[in-house]
Amino acid sequence: MPFMRTDLWRCAVVHAPMTDLVAAGSLAGRKITWLNETRSFRFLADPFGYWRDGVLHVFAEALDYRDKRGRIDCLRFDVDFRLLDRQSVLNEPWHLSYPVVFEADGEIWMLPEAYRSGALRLYRAARFPDKWEVVPDWSFPVAAIDASPVWHGGLWWMFFSPPGSSVEKQSLLCAAYAESFSGPWRLHPRNPLRRDLMSARPGGTPLVTPQGIVLPTQDCTRTYGGAVSLLAIDELSPELFSASVTGHLIMPDAFAPWVDGLHTLSSAGPVTLIDAKRVSRLPTRLAFDARRWAAGRIGRVSR
């Protein structure tokens, strides 16, 4: 029954650099290490990695269907991918996901998706990896979804999907550019650059190659986050854009039961981070939804 369908996600490291996976166009035959245990109707998704002092810091969306509001957790692993510790590092009144972490201008930044707050917010690491401060004077013209930054051709580029209907959030690709990450950011005049459920919504780290940028995008034709389409951007300027799909990655059968989807492919030096989906059809989710609805109704009445 459709209303009993619940997407659950689990993160893993693929023991190969992203360049190898893009060249092969497949995950088949690759060694992976699962990075988190599964718990009842809780999941980790959207992993992004940052190496520091021989430790891999994995930042990911942590969601519990009991309250259905994403937070950002950091999991730290040694060089053999043994878990050292896990902690919540960013929690806001609104849903958070897709925590892109990167270095620029001598600082470490996080750019999590937070479109339900009405804005895209930039955070600076006041103390890496567990203390983040919002940058008050940074602004972006759209409450971007799954914003994916990359430096290319002397400019900062931001690929994202705009807020809108469910279909628009999954099928539109937009971009903005700036000479400095601090801005000002200008929207590309040809937005949306792409309308396609198979290859528009960003799904990981933009990879710069001699031929151009390869942008992982989500294939949502069959299901949300069903696979990753590799979008090769061969022409990109403040006036022009052209791209084509050159690869399609799915979860191999060998990784069952986590084969119902794949929607993040992010580079972490010698390895690549992914998340994989399985679909639960247990009715437990209905009880969580009913409790949230009741709590919200009581809150509205009390006000």
Rosetta blueprint (number, residue, H / E / L):
1 M L
2 P H
3 F H
4 M H
5 R L
6 T E
7 D E
8 L E
9 W E
10 R E
11 C E
12 A E
13 V E
14 V E
15 H L
16 A L
17 P L
18 M H
19 T H
20 D H
21 L H
22 V H
23 A H
24 A H
25 G L
26 S L
27 L L
28 A L
29 G L
30 R L
31 K L
32 I E
33 T E
34 W E
35 L L
36 N L
37 E L
38 T L
39 R E
40 S L
41 F L
42 R E
43 F E
44 L E
45 A E
46 D E
47 P E
48 F E
49 G E
50 Y E
51 W E
52 R E
53 D L
54 G L
55 V E
56 L E
57 H E
58 V E
59 F E
60 A E
61 E E
62 A E
63 L E
64 D E
65 Y L
66 R L
67 D L
68 K L
69 R L
70 G L
71 R E
72 I E
73 D E
74 C E
75 L E
76 R E
77 F E
78 D L
79 V L
80 D L
81 F L
82 R L
83 L E
84 L E
85 D E
86 R E
87 Q E
88 S E
89 V E
90 L E
91 N L
92 E L
93 P L
94 W L
95 H L
96 L L
97 S E
98 Y E
99 P E
100 V E
101 V E
102 F E
103 E E
104 A E
105 D L
106 G L
107 E E
108 I E
109 W E
110 M E
111 L E
112 P E
113 E E
114 A L
115 Y H
116 R H
117 S H
118 G L
119 A L
120 L L
121 R L
122 L L
123 Y E
124 R E
125 A E
126 A E
127 R E
128 F L
129 P L
130 D L
131 K E
132 W E
133 E E
134 V E
135 V L
136 P L
137 D L
138 W L
139 S L
140 F L
141 P L
142 V L
143 A L
144 A L
145 I E
146 D E
147 A E
148 S E
149 P E
150 V E
151 W E
152 H E
153 G L
154 G L
155 L E
156 W E
157 W E
158 M E
159 F E
160 F E
161 S E
162 P L
163 P L
164 G L
165 S L
166 S H
167 V H
168 E H
169 K H
170 Q H
171 S H
172 L E
173 L E
174 C E
175 A E
176 A E
177 Y E
178 A E
179 E L
180 S L
181 F L
182 S L
183 G L
184 P L
185 W L
186 R E
187 L E
188 H L
189 P L
190 R L
191 N L
192 P L
193 L L
194 R E
195 R E
196 D L
197 L L
198 M L
199 S L
200 A L
201 R L
202 P E
203 G L
204 G E
205 T L
206 P L
207 L E
208 V E
209 T E
210 P L
211 Q L
212 G E
213 I E
214 V E
215 L E
216 P E
217 T E
218 Q E
219 D E
220 C L
221 T L
222 R L
223 T L
224 Y L
225 G L
226 G L
227 A E
228 V E
229 S E
230 L E
231 L E
232 A E
233 I E
234 D E
235 E E
236 L E
237 S L
238 P L
239 E L
240 L L
241 F E
242 S E
243 A E
244 S E
245 V E
246 T E
247 G E
248 H E
249 L E
250 I L
251 M L
252 P L
253 D H
254 A H
255 F H
256 A L
257 P L
258 W L
259 V L
260 D L
261 G E
262 L E
263 H E
264 T E
265 L E
266 S E
267 S E
268 A E
269 G L
270 P L
271 V E
272 T E
273 L E
274 I E
275 D E
276 A E
277 K E
278 R E
279 V E
280 S E
281 R L
282 L L
283 P L
284 T H
285 R H
286 L H
287 A H
288 F H
289 D H
290 A H
291 R H
292 R H
293 W H
294 A H
295 A H
296 G H
297 R H
298 I H
299 G H
300 R H
301 V H
302 S H
303 R L
